[in-house]
């Protein structure tokens, strides 16, 4: 029986009455986990829902300009829910509904979670042969909604995936001194974890499937209305692992460093110059 046996396989909707206490039994282990609060749940969704999601990937041709391909994000693409089939869109609407969010709140202990109707960075993720995603801490601020990012939910869609195929989700300590947890992205495995500026994670091991099958997953993000104006806004912060050839992400970090240290008058001048150049 799947963990979310309350989900209707035909439409992805979750029964609100039977899901109200779901997840409470995982809360203590979740918040005691290292290197930051997280949980791994196998056999998460009904099999029919997983099969539908896998089929959805093959319904979307791969466009070259839709694939991230730089040192930190190699051969990765995203499929937004707005462009999926009706069945897949209904599933994501369910992920943004109160019954599902209540379960995530019960597991994490974080109340008042807010879904993202914009699906910033969320949807279906796919990483192709030799691709990877370097260790990182996620962006922390949802600008259009003025919200603080709090929770990641990842659900894997990889049949018969073995460790030697790469793509393990790694959770690193805040000092980037060691990998504390390595999770094989097996089919229907769900990983939920707190998202902070120190929750370093990624799948840095390149995909090495013998049949060149891609690594597939569902990515969901949740927020709270706890953002404070004095907080420092940052984009995705890529980290470098010790004794590796990981590259520092100057593309993102340099503008942030300039923004942190340049006097306001210089920043305003830079913005005016950019506007003038774009004319």
KAQUI-V661465 format. One record per helix or strand of 3 or more residues. SS is the DSSP state (2 for helix, 1 for strand). FROM is the first residue (numbers start at 0). LEN is the number of residues. If there is no record, write none. Layout:
ss = {SS:SS}
from = {FROM:FROM}
len = {LEN:LEN}
This chain:
ss = {2:1:2:2:1:1:2:2:2:1:1:2:1:1:1:1:1:2:2}
from = {23:37:46:63:66:72:80:85:97:122:146:162:168:178:189:199:214:249:263}
len = {9:4:12:3:3:7:3:10:11:15:10:3:4:5:5:4:10:12:15}
